[in-house]
Amino acid sequence: MKLIFYLSGDFEELAEIEAETFFEIFGGRTVEKGSQIAVGECSDEILNHLSKFGLIHEVSKHLFSCRSLKELEDEFHNLKIPEGKICVRVKNIGRKKVDSMKLERELGAILWRRGAEISVSRPQHVIRVYFSDRIHAGLLIRETNRKQFLLRRPDLKPFFRPGAILPRIARSLVNTAGIKEGILLDPMCGTGTILIEAGLMGLEFIGFEAYRKIADGCAVNLKYYGLPANVMAGDVRKMCLKDEVVDGIVTDFPYLQSTKTLGEIHELYTLAFQEFERVVKRKKRIIFLTNLDVDELASEHFCVEHKIHQKLHKSLTRRIYICRKR
């Protein structure tokens, strides 16, 4: 099937990679990208996994794509009309391109004259028209419940420490790891944001945390969401795991300050990367967040597929490395 993903504009680069990963793990590929839009083909199996989205706001079954208002109107004159009540919703992406309310009425009128039953308040089908680099139209299948991520904010969890990543970012990173089923590892799990999102998506997970107090707090958070407390106090540089036992790694390195010596930093990353390489299965992804540029060191152990910069505030820029074991 062919789908349209409407992506978050706040973290668009990561959202694009999340979308590409979904298409790939369900036997397909991305066929077109635009501003906050990814169009792709994949198997129908993906329909059972739409609740897992992080930075994908909406998914629609692709109807057509075009370049002009004239082409859009022509397509509506020839569109196969679904049975039931219909409404049209137009979305300007980026700067305003059209009067969305006016165009919704005009496109709805075309369908009404062709015999469609139009209902703005209680539609059974919503035709979504996205004005991006091109115009894309689809039948809306699902909207992501973004409120859930606000309800799981780090400061609302029973055990809180500053610096935790946002749940929607954590979920997107877990999706980007590309684990259809299997075990996700977070070897520096902190308060458990990544583990919680993985668990709520139905994945198995394992967490390690260097400090016993924080590991215990992470366990409290996991239990709060009805998840198993699969976390233990342990050193990322020497994990008590068998070789090639996990299906992906997502983790957030501690943000080391300039007071740390270069030797300490190099040792942490070198030994951690050696362990990542040892415990993850071949061809699987390793995703890590850091405040440092470690391209050369990471490349010694993995294939670095993407590197994303995210400015958090004036003095801190987060790097997101998306790597794959060779």
Secondary structure, DSSP 4 states (H G I P E B T S, - for coil): -EEEEEEPSTTHHHHHHHHHHHHHHTT-EEEEEETTEEEEE--GGGGGGGGG-SSEEEEEEEEEEESSHHHHHHHHHHPPPPSSEEEEEEEE-SS--S-HHHHHHHHHHHHHHTT-EE-SSS-SEEEEEEESSSEEEEEEEEE--THHHHHT-GGGSSS--TTPPPHHHHHHHHHHTT-SSSEEEETT-TT-HHHHHHHHTT-EEEEEESSHHHHHHHHHHHHHTT----EEE--TTS-S--TT-BSEEEEE-----TTS-HHHHHHHHHHHHHHHHHHBPTT-EEEEEESS--HHHHHHHSEEEEEEEEEEETTEEEEEEEEE--
